[in-house]
Amino acid sequence: MQQTNRRNLVIVRAGNSSLHPEWLKGEAPRNWDLVINYFGDDPDKYREPDVVRIDSKGPKWPALHDLIQAHSEFMTNYDYIWLPDDDLLASKADINRLFELMQSYRLEVAQPALTWNSYYSHITTLRNNLTRIRYTNYVEVMAPCFGAAILRKALPLFNSNLSGWGLDYVWSRLADDPLNGIAIIDEVTVRHTRPVGGPNYKMLRETGVSPWDEMRKLCRAHGLDEEPVLITHKAIRHDGSVVTPEQDRFRSVSDFVFGYLPALAQTPDRRRMLRRLAGGLWKGVFNLPDRVVER
């Protein structure tokens, strides 16, 4: 890969319907290089200037493990590396801003928040309307952005399973500063355009293994609860004030409710959103853990 003066890298596992061409639109400069890790069969697809296409097959995380291991320059030539799914809709400006904030907040692992009209697994990954950034113990495998140092530590885990489930909870175990280095960035949003799931899940079902099985096994291997708890350590509001659940549980709960209430107008599943809001309110008021449990 040709050396550039950009210090940020995006690697996307791309199929034939990848949305990454949208990320490149516009004449404005970008502060990131792009590697397209293509798993389709079209020899001419995604061949364009100022991007690199490298082909490989297989599930996202094992394939990324092999790719990055074979190209150690990805961790030596860049400060930050974003590994998004190919069904995320974002702009060049969104991605530029993501990398700027990674550096500004000195984050180790983070993700942009999801827009309210996104398909999602956990409500905590959606944009909170009242905050700039939320420091958590969880960054979803859908769109993690790594500092190069923690990526070196995380890379061997990419080969742990097919689904990637469970990796989300291990990042905080690898961070030098888990209370201030792991975050969901509400200042930048991307839209997840497809329902959660895909061909890897079908492959797992055929072997009689579920993503939940893989998550529980990986959590056990790293000394984590098989039903992990999602934690927000603190949040920075738009006025610059810092809210922590321990010091101001009422403000934390009200920010949760009023920060997500407007999402009801845009979510693809309003009933599910209402359940998540009610559950979050109940857990917050009674100080109950937000535990991830298979139902």
Secondary structure, 3 states (H helix, E strand, C coil): CCCCCCCEEEEEEECCCCCHHHHCCCCCCCCEEEEEEECCCCCCCCCCCCCEEEECCCCHHHHHHHHHHHCCHHHHCCCEEECCCCCEECCHHHHHHHHHHHHHCCCCEEEEEECCCCCCCCHHHECCCCEEEEEECCCCCCCCEEEHHHHHHHHHHHHCCCCCCCHHHHHHHHCCCCCCCEEEEEEEEEEECCCCCCHHHHHHHHHCCCHHHHHHHHHHHCCCCCCCEECEEEEEECCCCEECCCCCHHHHHHHHHHHHHHHHHCCCCHHHHHHHHHHHHHHHHCCCCEECCCC
